[in-house]
């Protein structure tokens, strides 16, 4: 199995400029580039006259002004949020104050998030985020001239939604499937079993384009989803191989699999390894020993899984 995923990482971006990426769909990239956001968060404007904004992005004045400029003379009816991470949802309230529209999202999930939860926590999660309209899987958000089917796709975040543009075989995938990198699965916010199940669900669809929260259009959706799944299976195998070799703590597994990383990315890598270990433990393929703290535990293969 191959480890590397091929992404188009061309770096042409005009911040603040609305670009038509498909008929009736405009994209504005927010100027918040970073190790998790690539060139920045993609904000999509769907429809014309009556517009849905998908992921207003960060609460960045210039970005919100760009959305206002692009929709001048139009009516923003919906502000849809793929998931309540700061880089996607912080702009929702200030945009609503400017342009109106209902904020539509999954809403609270009951999963520990943000400050109460270890891991990347508050740095990413707006645990207090609450939409005006809470939607569920297979709901439809209707506007004039278009409709968006709601797909609940937990994994990266428990509240993660994708939105399928009805009749267009086009899905706004948020951070579930991205155009530039694999998705970070960081427990407790992220859940590997959910993530893989959500990917399998995308495989059953016949979409022809994904428009992700970061990075460019994905015009071979099924191929990318299959590559995501293959990548995770490969990563799981490399972790099992570590356990077989006695490389059995998270810091040592990270050092072996990822080499030298910045402190931030090292934390994300550690959480990703933890996500895989949790998934292995759930299936009785591995066990944690020796500590209550999951970061200082020793991990071993379960007897039943050893070959
Ligand atoms: Zn994001």
Boltz pocket constraint, residues with backbone or C-beta under 6 A from the ligand:
constraints:
  - pocket:
      binder: B
      contacts: [[A, 36], [A, 37], [A, 41], [A, 85], [A, 87], [A, 88], [A, 175], [A, 213], [A, 214]]
      max_distance: 6.0
